[in-house]
Amino acid sequence: MELKKRNFGPSAGRFLVTLLTYLLFLPGDLCSQTPFFQGKTITMIQGREPGGSGDLRPRALVPFLRKYIPGNPTIVMEYMPGGGGRKAANHLYRSARPDGLTIGNPSVGMISLAVLGESGILYDLDKFFYLGSPYSTYHAVFLSRKQAGLSSIEKLRAASGIRIGAQSVGFVTYNEGRLFAYLLGLKEPKFIAAYSGPEIDPALMRGEVDARSNGADTVVRRNREWLEGALVDFHAIIETPKGDKHPQFSHLPELESFARSDRERKLVILQRAFRIAGTPFVLPPGTPKDRVEILQEAFRKTYKDPEFFHEYKKLTGDEPSPLLPKDHERAIREIPREPEVIELFKKLVGAGPLPAR
């Protein structure tokens, strides 16, 4: 039998080439549609001990991140306390693999330590990729145990050697405790920075320390018996942002009102700026752009999910006030950096005696 010859024109040839190319590369294309994060584990490194308020905030995000990250990866916590967040931030910058499978939440201290140029900073704030923060409002209160007999500002000022409990030097509770002591005019206070977050409250009740700084919402959620049993005295508050009154502590004087000069007033402004920057979630430098964008979008969706607001408040007692990734980057860029104010702030949050006023 004689086969009939067919003459394929240029259009048919192009079609065949296209079809063959598609068939050759189809398996690879199909594989590339599998989400990168599917079947993988993301490690979230926290710059703190487990169990405190700082630990609860990331935990509130986890189920929503799993929901919104394509592939629904497993997310586990790793704790790396030390240096007010310095240790975790240095690890993320220098050692963590930039593959999208390590997310950092070193603590708010990572921002202040870098801006202040403190020792041991081995990271560059501008080279991290930012994933936002679940809050940008915060109210710090200064309180003392009732049995210490420090029921007024006058009694605080008259006493000498008040023992103020905190976490490590550079940690935010330490910094705020020092700022309260300085502007309230305490006489030779002693700072005991030897506790984890959950350990300070029992130490206060046992009389190991006389006073501390803490978040107003944390006190309301975790220490209801202090309020109901009048076990502590509250003295002053730092409002972040200024003018945002806390319903439980709206009667307390704002710390800025104790400033004697414009320079002292700017100390409080700088601390507010650090707090507005929130507790940053970051990715290591070098993380592939597509994975950065996937994770930023997952965080954005989480922050906007009404169910997240409910879960966050249930776990932490706080109302979330999220900073989206792009707003977070801008907030960090806009932190005041006047050399004179920075220098005084560094002395305040250091390990030495408080500077003279």
C-alpha positions in Angstrom: 0.0 0.0 0.0 1.3 3.4 -1.0 1.4 6.0 1.8 0.0 9.3 0.9 2.5 12.2 1.3 1.2 15.2 3.2 2.7 18.6 3.0 2.6 20.4 6.4 2.9 24.2 6.1 4.7 26.6 8.4 1.7 27.0 10.7 1.4 23.3 11.3 5.1 23.0 12.0 5.0 25.8 14.6 2.0 24.0 16.2 3.9 20.7 16.5 6.9 22.4 18.0 4.8 24.2 20.6 2.9 20.9 21.4 6.1 19.0 21.8 7.7 21.7 24.0 4.6 21.8 26.2 4.6 18.0 26.6 8.3 17.9 27.5 8.0 20.5 30.2 4.5 19.6 31.5 5.8 17.3 34.4 8.1 20.0 35.7 5.4 22.7 35.6 3.0 20.4 37.5 5.6 19.8 40.2 6.3 23.6 40.5 2.6 24.1 41.4 3.1 22.2 44.7 3.5 24.9 47.4 7.0 25.2 48.7 5.9 25.0 52.3 3.8 21.9 51.9 5.0 19.1 54.2 7.7 21.4 55.7 8.2 22.7 59.2 8.7 26.4 60.0 10.7 27.2 63.1 9.8 30.4 64.9 12.6 31.6 67.1 11.6 33.7 70.1 14.1 35.8 72.0 12.6 35.0 75.4 11.7 32.2 77.8 8.4 30.3 77.3 5.3 31.1 79.3 5.2 34.9 79.5 3.1 37.4 77.6 5.7 37.7 74.9 5.3 34.0 74.2 1.6 34.1 74.0 1.5 36.7 71.2 3.3 34.5 68.6 1.3 31.5 69.7 -1.9 33.4 68.9 -0.7 33.8 65.3 0.3 30.2 64.6 -3.1 28.6 63.6 -3.8 31.5 61.3 -0.4 31.4 59.7 -0.8 27.7 59.0 -4.1 28.5 57.4 -2.8 31.3 55.2 0.6 29.9 54.2 0.1 27.8 51.0 0.8 24.2 51.9 -0.2 24.6 55.6 3.2 23.9 57.1 3.8 22.8 60.7 5.1 25.7 62.9 7.2 25.0 66.0 8.7 27.3 68.6 12.3 27.6 69.6 13.3 29.7 72.6 16.6 31.7 72.5 16.6 34.2 75.4 19.5 36.4 76.1 20.7 40.0 75.8 17.2 41.5 75.5 16.7 39.8 72.1 20.3 40.3 71.0 21.1 36.6 70.9 18.1 35.6 68.8 18.5 38.5 66.4 22.3 37.8 65.9 21.4 34.2 65.2 18.8 35.1 62.6 21.2 37.5 60.9 24.3 35.4 60.9 23.4 31.7 61.3 19.8 30.9 60.3 19.3 29.5 56.8 17.6 32.0 54.6 15.2 29.5 53.1 11.9 30.9 54.4 11.7 28.1 57.1 13.0 30.2 59.9 10.9 33.2 61.2 12.3 35.3 64.0 10.5 37.1 66.8 13.5 38.3 68.9 11.5 40.9 71.1 11.0 44.6 70.8 14.5 45.0 72.3 16.1 44.1 68.9 15.0 47.5 67.6 16.1 49.6 70.5 19.5 47.9 70.9 20.4 48.5 67.3 19.2 52.1 67.2 21.1 52.8 70.4 24.3 51.2 69.0 24.7 48.8 71.9 27.6 46.4 72.1 27.1 42.9 70.8 24.9 43.9 67.9 25.9 41.8 64.9 22.9 42.5 62.7 21.7 45.3 60.5 18.0 46.3 61.0 17.7 47.4 57.4 18.6 44.0 56.0 15.9 41.9 57.7 12.6 41.3 55.9 9.7 42.5 58.1 6.5 40.6 58.6 4.7 43.1 60.8 3.7 43.0 64.4 0.4 42.0 66.1 0.4 45.2 68.2 1.5 48.8 68.0 -0.1 50.1 71.2 1.1 49.4 74.7 0.7 50.7 78.2 3.5 50.2 80.6 2.7 50.7 84.3 5.0 51.1 87.3 3.8 49.3 90.4 5.1 48.3 93.9 3.9 45.6 96.3 1.5 47.0 99.0 3.6 45.6 101.8 6.5 47.8 100.8 4.5 50.8 102.0 5.2 52.9 98.8 1.7 54.0 98.3 2.4 57.4 96.7 5.0 59.2 94.5 6.2 61.1 97.5 6.9 57.8 99.4 8.6 56.4 96.4 10.9 59.4 96.2 11.6 59.4 100.0 12.7 55.7 100.0 16.2 54.7 99.2 17.4 51.6 97.5 14.0 50.4 96.1 14.6 47.0 94.5 13.1 46.8 91.0 12.8 43.4 89.3 13.3 42.9 85.6 14.4 40.5 83.0 17.9 40.8 81.4 19.7 44.1 80.9 18.3 45.5 77.6 15.0 43.7 77.9 12.0 46.0 77.6 10.8 45.5 81.2 14.3 46.5 82.4 14.4 49.5 80.1 11.0 50.8 81.1 11.7 50.1 84.8 14.8 52.3 84.6 13.0 55.0 82.7 10.2 55.1 85.4 12.8 55.2 88.2 14.7 58.0 86.5 11.8 60.4 85.7 9.9 59.6 88.9 13.1 60.6 90.8 13.8 57.5 92.8 16.7 57.6 95.2 19.5 55.0 94.4 17.2 52.3 93.1 18.6 48.8 92.7 17.8 46.8 89.6 17.6 43.1 89.8 17.7 41.8 86.3 17.7 38.1 87.1 14.3 36.7 86.3 12.3 35.3 83.4 9.1 37.0 82.6 6.8 34.7 84.6 9.2 34.7 87.6 9.1 38.4 88.4 5.5 38.5 89.8 6.0 35.7 92.4 9.3 37.4 93.4 7.4 40.6 94.0 4.8 38.9 96.1 7.6 37.1 98.1 9.3 40.4 98.8 12.4 39.6 96.8 11.8 42.8 94.9 9.7 45.9 95.7 8.6 47.1 92.4 8.5 46.4 88.6 7.3 47.7 85.3 4.8 45.6 83.3 2.2 45.9 80.6 -1.2 47.1 81.9 -3.1 44.5 79.9 -0.8 41.8 81.3 -1.6 42.9 84.8 -5.3 42.9 84.1 -5.2 39.4 82.5 -2.6 37.7 84.7 -2.8 39.4 88.0 -6.5 40.0 88.6 -6.0 39.1 92.3 -3.7 42.1 92.6 -6.5 44.4 91.6 -9.2 42.7 93.6 -7.1 42.3 96.7 -5.3 45.6 96.4 -2.0 43.8 96.7 0.0 46.4 94.8 0.1 50.2 94.3 0.2 51.7 90.8 2.1 54.9 90.3 2.5 56.0 86.7 2.0 54.9 83.1 3.6 55.3 79.7 0.9 55.6 77.0 1.7 54.3 73.6 0.6 56.1 71.6 0.3 59.2 73.8 -3.2 60.0 74.8 -4.5 56.5 74.4 -6.0 55.9 77.8 -6.2 52.5 79.3 -9.7 51.8 80.8 -8.3 50.3 84.0 -5.5 52.9 84.6 -6.7 56.1 83.0 -6.3 57.9 86.4 -2.5 57.3 86.5 -0.2 60.2 85.6 1.6 59.8 82.3 5.3 59.5 82.7 6.1 62.4 80.3 4.5 64.8 82.8 7.4 64.2 85.2 10.0 65.4 82.6 11.9 68.5 83.6 13.3 69.4 80.2 12.7 68.9 76.5 15.5 66.3 76.5 13.8 64.3 79.2 10.5 64.5 77.4 12.2 63.1 74.3 13.3 60.1 76.3 9.7 59.1 76.7 9.0 59.8 73.0 11.8 57.5 72.0 10.5 54.7 74.2 7.1 55.1 72.7 8.7 54.9 69.2 10.3 51.6 70.2 7.0 50.3 71.4 5.1 51.4 68.3 7.6 49.3 66.3 6.0 46.4 68.2 7.5 43.0 68.5 8.9 42.4 65.1 8.5 39.2 63.1 11.4 39.0 60.6 13.1 36.8 58.0 16.8 36.5 57.6 18.6 38.5 54.9 18.9 36.6 51.7 15.5 34.8 52.0 14.2 34.3 48.4 11.9 37.1 47.3 9.0 34.8 46.4 9.0 33.2 49.8 9.2 36.6 51.5 6.1 37.7 49.6 4.2 34.5 50.4 4.9 34.9 54.2 4.2 38.7 54.2 0.9 38.0 52.6 0.1 35.3 55.1 0.9 37.7 58.0 -1.3 40.4 56.3 -4.2 38.0 56.0 -3.7 36.9 59.6 -3.7 40.5 61.0 -7.0 41.2 59.1 -8.8 38.0 60.1 -11.6 38.8 62.7 -11.0 35.4 64.3 -7.4 36.3 64.9 -8.6 39.3 66.9 -10.7 37.0 69.0 -8.0 34.4 69.6 -5.3 37.0 70.3 -7.4 38.7 73.0 -8.4 35.4 74.5 -4.7 34.3 74.9 -3.1 37.6 75.8 -5.8 39.8 77.3 -4.8 42.5 74.9 -6.6 44.1 72.0 -4.4 43.6 68.9 -3.4 46.7 67.0 -1.5 45.2 64.0 1.3 46.8 62.1 1.3 45.5 58.5 4.7 44.6 57.0 5.2 47.8 55.0 4.0 50.0 57.9 6.4 48.2 60.2 9.3 49.0 57.9 8.3 52.6 57.9 7.9 52.8 61.7 11.4 51.6 62.1 12.8 54.1 59.6 11.1 56.9 61.4 12.4 56.2 65.0 14.0 59.4 66.4 17.8 59.2 66.3 19.0 62.5 67.8 22.6 61.9 69.1 22.1 63.7 72.4 18.8 61.9 73.3 20.3 58.6 72.1 23.3 59.0 74.4 21.2 59.8 77.5 18.8 56.9 76.7 21.8 54.5 76.4 22.9 55.5 79.9 19.4 54.9 81.2 19.1 51.4 79.8 22.6 50.3 80.6 23.9 48.3 83.5 25.4 51.2 85.5 23.9 53.6 88.0 21.2 56.0 86.6 22.6 59.3 85.3 22.2 62.4 87.4 19.3 64.7 86.4 
